[in-house]
């Protein structure tokens, strides 16, 4: 019983880590595209 609980917790931790990683990747992509757009824009705005 205790082992199963522990297993479930570790799986949840892994899932949380995965989602955090995905969030990081998406924010990085968004930031990159934003900086690209800003660099393309003329500096007078």
CORLINUR-V882927 format. One record per residue. N is the residue number from 1. RES is the residue in one letter. OMEGA is omega in radians with two decimals (999 if undefined). NEAR is the number of other ideal C-beta (glycine too) atoms within 8 Angstrom. Layout:
n:N res:RES omega:OMEGA near:NEAR
n:N res:RES omega:OMEGA near:NEAR
//
This chain:
n:1 res:X omega:-3.12 near:4
n:2 res:X omega:3.14 near:5
n:3 res:X omega:-3.14 near:6
n:4 res:X omega:3.12 near:7
n:5 res:X omega:-3.13 near:8
n:6 res:X omega:3.13 near:8
n:7 res:X omega:-3.13 near:8
n:8 res:X omega:-3.13 near:8
n:9 res:X omega:-3.12 near:8
n:10 res:X omega:3.11 near:8
n:11 res:X omega:3.12 near:8
n:12 res:X omega:3.12 near:8
n:13 res:X omega:-3.14 near:8
n:14 res:X omega:3.14 near:8
n:15 res:X omega:-3.12 near:8
n:16 res:X omega:3.13 near:8
n:17 res:X omega:3.13 near:8
n:18 res:X omega:-3.11 near:8
n:19 res:X omega:3.11 near:8
n:20 res:X omega:3.13 near:8
n:21 res:X omega:3.13 near:8
n:22 res:X omega:3.12 near:8
n:23 res:X omega:3.14 near:8
n:24 res:X omega:-3.14 near:8
n:25 res:X omega:-3.10 near:8
n:26 res:X omega:3.13 near:8
n:27 res:X omega:3.10 near:8
n:28 res:X omega:3.13 near:8
n:29 res:X omega:-3.13 near:8
n:30 res:X omega:-3.11 near:8
n:31 res:X omega:-3.12 near:8
n:32 res:X omega:-3.12 near:8
n:33 res:X omega:3.13 near:8
n:34 res:X omega:-3.13 near:8
n:35 res:X omega:3.10 near:8
n:36 res:X omega:3.13 near:8
n:37 res:X omega:-3.12 near:8
n:38 res:X omega:-3.13 near:7
n:39 res:X omega:3.12 near:6
n:40 res:X omega:-3.12 near:5
n:41 res:X omega:3.03 near:7
n:42 res:X omega:-3.03 near:4
n:43 res:X omega:-3.10 near:4
n:44 res:X omega:3.08 near:3
n:45 res:X omega:999 near:4
//
